[in-house]
Amino acid sequence: MDSKFTIEVNHTGSFVPKPIVYFNPVKMVVSNVDFRSMSFMEFISYVKNLVKDGTINVYYCLPQRSLRDGLRVLEDENDYVRFLDVGYENGGMINLYIDHSQYPVMEWIEEEIAEDGSVDGNTDDDDDVDSELSDDEFVEHEADDEVIQLQPFDDPFIRRKFFKSPRIVDDEKDDKKDVKKNLHKYPVHDPNQKWDTMSPILGMKLCDRYELKHLLSNYAVANGYKLWYEKNDSTRLLVRCCKGEEKSKCPFRLWATWMSKERSFQIKSLISEHNCSRALNLGLMVTYSWIGKQLIETIIDNPRISYRKMAAAVLRDFNLKVSFG
C-alpha cells in the first residue's frame, strides 16, 4: 500500500451552526506526504505551520458524509490513528477543517442532532412511507410507485468531484426490490457555488435536508420567491410558493425525501414554474442563521453593529426586508 497521503486543508474560514457549515474557507491541497512517519504531535505542528496559526483545533470529515454526521476532532494519538485509517481506506485522500476560534463545534453538532430528533440514516428503509402530520392541513405526497423520468447528466460542472465515487440512485419503482444494473446519474448539489446562482433541479442529490433548506433559502432570496414548507421533517420536505389565498396562483412545488440506501436527500418531483410577483418579506425562509452567514464578515469587522444597521445592510445587499424584533 502506498504510504503517501493527500489532504485538502480548509482553513481561515469559520464554523457556523444550525446547520453546521464551514463558511468562507481557503483551500490548500497537500499531496504525497507520508503522514504515517509522523506522530500525532508532529502532525499537528505540521498543520499549524501550514496555516500559520499556532492556536487551532483540527477536524477531519468522513468521506461521503455531511459535516454534521461525519466531522471528527483530532485530539490525541488514537484520533490520529483513526484519521490515517480512514484516509487510506479512501484511497489516501481526506479533508481537514481548521477551527481558528476555539468554537464548541462538536457541542453544536450534538445540539443540532438533538433538536432534529434523529441522526441521518436512522429511518425506515422505505423512503416514501407516509407519516402522521403535525397539523390539520392535508398534505400531498408522492405515490410510493412514482418514478422520476430523467435524462442522464453529462455536465462538467455537475461532475465535479465532491466525493470519491459518483453518486447514483436506482431506477426501481419500489426501493425494496433488487437494484437494476442500468443506473442513471443525477446532479449533485455544489454547496460552494455562488449563493445567488443556486436553484433546485429535478433529481438533484444533497447531503441532508439542511443543505437543501439552505439552497432553497438562497434561491428564494435571489429571486424574491415566498417559499414555505408544507411538510418539513427529518425524512421529507414539501415546498410551495405563496400561502393562503395566493397559494393557488403560483404552481411551484418541490418534493424531496431522504434516500436511506443512497444516504442522500433527493428532489423527487419539481414544478419549477413561478407566476408570482417578487416579495420583499420572505418569512421563515430567511432565518437568523442565514442572515448571520451572509453578514459574517461585516459582524467580524464590527462586532458592535446595531440591529438597525444589519437590517439596512440586508435591504441594501439582498433587497430584503427583515425584522430583528
N, C-alpha and C positions, 0 to 999 in steps of 0.2 A: 504493500500500500504506500502510495506517495505521501511523504510526511509534510509536504508543502501545503500551505493554507492560504486562503484568500478571504479577507474580511472587508465588508463595507461599513465604514465608521460614520455614523450620523452624529454630528456634533454642532455646537454653537447655538442650536435651537433650544426649545423648551417643551417639556411635557405639559399637556393641558388635559384636565379631567373631563369626564362625562360628555361624550365618550373619550377615552384615553387616546390621545394622538401625540405625535412628536411634531411640534409646529416649527416651520421655517428652518429645516435642517441644512447644514452644509455637509455634503457627502464627500468622503475620501475613501478610495479603494486601495487597499494594501495587499499585494499579491506575493506569492512564492516565499512565504516566511515559515520557517519550521518552529511553530509555537510549542511543539512537544518538548523541545530542548529548553524551554523557559519554565521557571517556577511561577506560581501564581503572582508573587510579589514582583518578579521581573516583568511579567506580562503587564501588570497594572502600571508599573513605571514606564514601560514602553508606550502604552496608550496615553498616559499623561504627557509624555514628551511629544507624541503625535499631535495632540490637540492643544498643546501649550497651556495646560491648566493643571495645577497640582492638587486641586481640591474638587474631585469629581466622584460620582458614582457611575459604575459601568454596568450596563444591562445588555443582554442579547435576546433575540426573539427566535422561537422555534420556527422552522421553515413551514410555509403554507398555513400560518396561524395569524390571527389578528393580534395586535399588541395586548388587548385585554386578556386573551386566552393563552398567548404564547410568550409574554415577556417574563424574563428570569433575571435575577440580580446576581452579580459576581461578587461574593463577599469573602470567600475562603478557598482553600485548595480543593475541597470537594466540589464546590461550584465550578471551579476551573476545569476539573476532570470531566464533569458532565458537559460543560460547554464544548470541550475538544471532541468528545464522543459524538455530540450532536452535529458538529461541523463536519467531521469526517464521514459520518453517515450520509450527509447531504452533499457528498462529492467534494469536500474540502472548502465549502463556501458557507458563510453565515453573516448576519447583520448585527452590528453593535450600535447601541444608543447611549449617548453620554449625557448624564444629568449634571449640569453645572451649578444648579441652585439648591441642591440637597433637598429636593421635594420628597414627600412621603408617597412615592409613586405606587408602591405595592399596596399601601392602605387605600389609595384612590381606587385601585382595581377591585379590592375586596368590597369596598362600599358600592361600587358600580354593579358588581355581581349580586350583592345582597339586595339592592334596590330593584334589580331586574327580576330576581326571584329564581334564577336558574343560570347555569353555565351553558354556553352554546353547545349544541350537540346532545344535551340531555333531554331529547324529545322523542316522541314516538317515531317508529320507522316510517309510518305513513305520513308524509309531509303535508298532505292536504286534508287531514282529518278535521272535521268541524269541532268547535269548542263552544262552551257556554259564553254568551255575550254579557258584557258588564253593564249594558244599558238596555232600554226597552225598544230601541230602534232596530228594525230589521236590517241586516247587513248582507249584501250579496257576496257570494264566494264562488270560486271556480269549481266546476264539477270535477270529481276525482279522476274521470277518464278523459279530461281535456288535454289535448296535445298541442304544443306550440309548433307552428309550421314556420321554420326559418331557413334562410339560405346560409350555407357555411360562410364564415367571415375569413377574409384573407387581407386584412388591412395592416400595414406595418405598425401603425400606432397601437392598434388593439393587440398586436402580437408582442408587445414589449414584455420582457421577462421579469414579471413581478415575482414569479415562483419558478422553481427549477424545472417543473414539467408543465405542459399545457393543461388547463382546467377544462374538463369536458363533462357533459351530462348525457344520460341515456335518453333515447327517443321512444321509450316504452310508455304505454298508456297507464300502466299500474307499476308503481315503484317496487312492488313486491315480486314482480315477475323477473325472470332472468334477463340480465343486461345484454342488449344486442351488441354485436361487434361493430356494426356500422354506426358510429357516433358522430354527432355534429359538434363543431367547435362554436362556442359562444363568446361574445365580447366580455372582457374583464375590465372592471372599473379602474381607472388610474387616479388614485387619491392625490397625486402630486400635480395634476394639471391645473391650469388657472381656474380659480373658483367660478368666474362668470362664464366659463365655457362648458361647465358640467351640465349634462342633461341625461335623463333616463333613456335606455334603449331596450327594446323587447329582447328578452333572453339574457340580458346583462347579469353577470355574477359579481357579487361583492362579498367581503369577508364576513360581515354580520349586518344586522339591521341598523346599528348605529352609523355605519358607513353609508348605508342607503339613505337614512334620515338626514345626514349631513349633506349628501349630494342634493336631496330634494330641497333643503333649506337654501343652498346656493342657487339652485335652479329657480326657485320661487322669487328670491330677491333680485336676481339678474334680470328677470322678465316681468316682475310685478304680478305674479300669479298668486292668488289667495288659496293656496292648497290647505287641506285639512285631512286629519286621519279619521276615517270612518271605522277602521279596525286597526288596532295597534297593540300587539302583544309580542312575546318573545319569538314566535314562530311565523307570524303573518302580519302583513301590512296591506290595508286597503286605503288608497289615497284618491281623493276627488278634489275638484277645484270649485270654489264658491260654495256657500252654505245657505240653508234656509230657502227663501223664495228664489234666490239666484241659482240654486243647485241645478235645476233643470236646464238652465241656459248654457252652461259650459259642459261639453261632453268628456272632458279629460277624466281618465280613470286608470289607475295603476294598481295591480295586484301582485304581491311578491310573497314568497314563502321560504322558510328555511329548508334546505335540502340536506338531510342528515347524512345521506350516503356520500354526497359531494363535499360536505362541510362548507357550505356557502349559502348566501341569501341570493335568490334569483328572481328577477322580474318575469313572471309567468304570463301576464297579459297586460297590454298597454294600448289605450286610446290616447294618443299624444296631442290631438287637436284641441285648440282653445279658441273660443269666440268671445271671451270676456274682456273687459277693459282693464287697463293697468291699475293696480291698487297700491296705495302708499302705506296702508296698515295691513300687515300680513299675519297678525295674530300670533298663534302658538308656533308657527313655522320659524319665527325669529326668537331664539332663546337668549338668556344671559350668556350662556356658554358660546353661542355663535358670535354674539357681539364681542365678547372677550377675545376670541380668536382673531377676529378681524382687526381689533384695535390694540392688540398686544404690544406692538412697537410703540404706539402712542402712549399707552399706560406705563410702559417701562421708562420711556423718556420723561414722563410727567406723572409720577405716582399720585400726585395730589389733584389731578384733573377732576373737575366737578361733573356731576351727572348731566347738568345742562350743556356743558361743552361736549361731552360724549354724544349726547343726543344730536347736537348740532353737527358733529363730525359724521355721524351715521346718515343724517339727512343729506349732507353735502356729498359724501362719498358713494352712498348707495341709493339716494333718492327714496329714503325710507323714514317714516315717522315712527319713533319708539317712545315708550313711556317708562321711566325708571321709578315710578311710584310704588 
